[in-house]
Amino acid sequence: MKHKSSMFRASLSGQIRQTKLPKWKPLLPVFEAVMNAFQSIQERPGEGSIIINVVEAISLRLDGTADRIQRFVIYDNGVGFTDENMDSFNTAYSEYKFMRGGKGVGRFLWLKAFASVEIDSVFHAGDDGLLRRRFTFDTAYDPDNVKDEPAEGAPVGTAITLEGFQEPFKSEVPLDLELIALRMCEHFILLLMQPNCPKIELRSGKERVSVNAVFESGFRKSATRSTFTIRDHDFEVHGFRLKVPRSFRHRLIYCADERAVLSENLDDHIPNLSGRLIDEAGESFVYLAVVTGGFLNAHVNQERTAFDIDDDTDAEASQESLFVPDMKRAEIRKECIDFVRSDLSGVLADINTTKLERIRSYVASDAPHYRVLLKRADEFIDRIPPSGTKNDLEIALHRELHQREVELKKEGNRIIVEAAKLDDYEAYRDRLANFLENNNELGVAALAQYVAHRKIILELFEKALGSTGGTGKYPLERILHQIIFPMRSSTDDTLYSQQNLWLLDERLNSFGVIHSDRQLRSIDDLESDSQMRPDLIAFDQEYLLGDGPQPLTSLTVVEFKRPMRDDYDREENPLTQVFEIIDKVRSGTQLDANRRPIAVASPDIPTTCYVVCDLTPKLKKILKDRDATVMPDGQGFYGYSRNYKAYYEVLDYGKVLRDAQRRNVALFDKLKLI
């Protein structure tokens, strides 16, 4: 019998180069051979059988264990390479199997991953009886060299040997028959559901794995089904609860021509599916959703590795075009996700209940500023991951709070814009009242977060005051200084959230300009040539019209001293130091519009000095000699210097801490932080 030759001699190598095979789909050539076997069995009555023999290459290691898979041999008892099948094989992009989803390119995939393919087939040839066709399919393949020979008594069927598994595909395939069986079940899930599905068995040495049995136990028993329609296109989605221990990712699989094409991780769309689930019987499982439809069949590429549908990431494809289908994958995905949520509603509800308990506990103990979110938890609970650290929970809740803030700002803008267009005052008033209520909740949440921050700062400040490891050595003042206001910085480069001036005095937050640990001569507004470096200097300016000098209207100087320091004398002490700084600031001059010098700071402007230190015996004596007044609690001194026209306070570190704690204790109590 003579079969017709075709075009392979001229273009086979070129076709193989142009054929796409992703690295992450290394078994696709094997699956194509199995699909050919399945279709061959469909053409012959009787019970079908497919055997896939996995032949491993033995490494040179001393233990003699398998290294990598060398070849696959696929046996089937189908009709074999008849003249019709042979002509289709020799025709690129053959339409012989078009009605069954055939693209005519499967054999090109073989040579993308394997060095060569050996084909041995026995078939009925009419009056000629049984014939055998044996040939090698590689880049040198010539259909005219394929010869037939008699095969009387031989069983009808085909053996296809995919020989010489090549990288990078070989390293991607596991050496475990169970895993390969799972991949086959996923790929052929729709075929395995058919009542006339042939028996499919994987073999490796003495090991045997029935793909049908794996499917029956792990897939079919839990199968659910639903349909949906998008723009007159019908789709079918199946759900499977896989209890096999080796599966660990929940996925959505898009199929075409009864084969898996694309896979997406469901936890990217349903955070509750980040780990194995537990059913009503207490058994763990992984969920698999499979969607099919004529639209997917019509838009799969020739290698069945992708669809020519907008994948929601290609900006160019998202533009309106005559060449892009009128449907996006996101539309199909949404319907499938809705099905998954419904199919797993009971399981997801249990997860959310447990999750809500974790959130309530976290908010109560660590993050009271998120309490405002709890009564609307049902709106976002699905988006919170079911497991993870406190940090993961913090990030998720912060994201939800921020989203509410953004939405409320948009709503506020809409109310203002639309207010002039409203004729119904009652409707406007109701809408505004609802907005103000929600906005106030967010204000309370922000305040709670700020108060919680204050408690942490007070704890850090208290720890910083202690001696190092009980050695009697105390930290340098710069550690405490850094907590109150970052050193070598100013209000120009320090966020409000980065400074804690409230530890000393809430009024310090009202100053327009604050500099920390900077030489006076480096502060432009003071016009001083002094190298003195106050720990903190704060002032306001009277901004006048024009570009002339801007005199100071208030001045505050803060000086920190190392805890437990007691080496002061009448000339060298912190009060003398701050008065000297005031003198240097007041000596600074600028030129007015007439080029005449004027003082930067008038001697009469309100001036306040704070000295923060430990009230050691020597310092107390110096303060008493200056006629300073002891504060009622005995932990500080205050007074007014007529010579420098400045009010001053000398505060013990312990007093600063205790006073700040007392000022905030009511807020801590309201938020259950104590």
Steps between C-alpha positions, in 0.01 A plus 500: 500500500631844407433799722523858378813702586494865600709810567720393794819470298513873439360653818514263799798670671345841450167386643672363811686827558177696478309269733471636855545277804527675839754361745228461762301261275763226453247215481293659224670297220424179694140610549468565127610142431248372757226709337586350162471155658161590648371620162634187332308287751182697429518380137499133604222316687578316821669581826791739460829491684791745519825416677768763559834347587735747671860396440752660732866557424723337762760743630863418573445549872605212723149442634376428146187713549320660210622840388257631238241363261658396170198397294124439498340210315126536434310183402138496383265247337338749264464474121867581442669707227248434224538675165270781618693545823835480320397764246387723785833441678688606186296818456592805704196656670287211382124545547434127510418513874371857501153403621661327801716800590806392301733783395738292290811613691534248784785310338704822470487523878660155521818622336510815717564283806639172360786417266293255295177298495475130410161391364395136468139448392290203387170569321235338279561580134184355342577233244869523585434367852710616789793733427774646717653846460825564687696822455701764680361852523776760540629807318621278214161331457400421139147358457600329176738274697218356712439139392224255585548134583262210571403452865274193504419390854629822662260696725359821352631810673784750519814552707647850498842540663597855590876457520774727640322735740675836469560800725358726624191278502657184645592666831145629547335155509478317836615139533182415688224308316236630744584860413501425129161330541364811673622719214334265251174512694504879493585513131248235389241565768215535252595185308530300821146603591363334183342154548697352206838622622768233434712352777814708545794363698842639587788256539860530614685176560275297733298804612144538363263797543151505353414853386131403497520387863674822603226696325218298656630529856637852487278680249169348398357431848493870590411644159249785477379682191341827390446700182504869415463718192696810398390692189319201354799271560430197720754370750513206738699494823580194710625496858714226653616443859832321472591306812822361360782609732734624228274780377545828684390792277140589425468574130270606222570320170383629163444214255461480124429198283464290818853577612648735762660812355552764770507488878456778759550483876167556671658661808590797278125570488371335820753555785323238712639235263862550607532149647332161505136509607309282747163355402202412722651157573828650617696391190737740327471572130611728219242653268519486123262690271488417128325721245413405141301649216478544126647850530818357658521229233480766229772721649769256610835524320631217285730360772220520761721703734303828496188679377473799270281665765593815689681367807443823698872588501569599139421872474508491121263204485262679735436773243195461280604318187340296225768238559426443868201287612215686666561326830773518764627215710406704809131461408534121483708494816242702695224249424728213597603671826132553585442128443797407721379728781155340481635144479725560804262728692488285814877453516569869435248603768687291759830658396352849530363427847843392623660793322264752661591366844871556423429852376296590811776369725769690308301825505428468873860428599718675242311728262194676649506757219352233271195453724301716259533223239346223710133581447556493123723194503264308271589745221869410498544179701542296179802711406689436823741203485390218733846442643820692543680712757377806684690703247298342217180588687621855559571551130160363398306713750701811414416445135128475582506813716683694231249384240214627717675835536541530123135408439378752757710778348352424159149498646564832674611657173194363321266641766655846464484494120145366488363717780421788265299267275279352772142620537416260783654646817395201714686258273808720510484526881469123540789437266717758676413359845597150390827632358585689819428193712737284295763772481487543879564127543817530296604801708459292814707221342780743413495642854513149646803419290674819615425428867632143462816651349538725807486202733780327311714817509451532876609139547813561290577820692467318832734221386753757374514660847611175665862413561663269250457142618488611864866611487431851630604649167236719340442579132622818339247779463495461124296179533223685683541798270450278197169370638363851549625649171743354241850650531658707221158571353228765490129545429597530133605136477323330794146368477260575783480127572880485548518741793364471854520850645181428693721316751622844614217734417210471256544872416833431332310351205366845413838653414556579135873421495693244708867405462663209680873476581612756241751782535341844526703622203346228279145627567431765235220678684720582802788673314743390773871422473501285814610137496283419802275202441175505700329163537171657387417854397147599398365833384228677308545790259291800414461470124487848349429603144803519276835324510642685800605352835247292692543562876435227755182520707573220749796288601545171689825318580519139627813341644542130591764377745629149555302315770663506847764757399623696807815694400344848472629823658386861513654585162449168318141388532203447263313817605799718423536316168143572381527866604817529293317353201225761542765773498652364179161489328415856605838624374417389147424788261351549155491795265173680441384653172729801564801271559499578872555219753209387714485231770365160404341457842386780725599466869133529584364206296353214706785259577480162673779263599472131589783305659436125517736314729524310827479730805826404665618669825744744336242614246233553769740727693577707191127546430429606859784754477325645190183533705316238293170375642448133576198347327228354726600140426865572580611364162574833329582868531366806322575870497530820301831667417460877492845540343415272206124564506438127475278254683672168573421152627748237614330160483612165634482217242274307735261796519486530120409131477243501782330821386469368144356175631243686711394722212430196284371245751134588439541441127681170562218391729230583244683291239560214744877539465556466875 
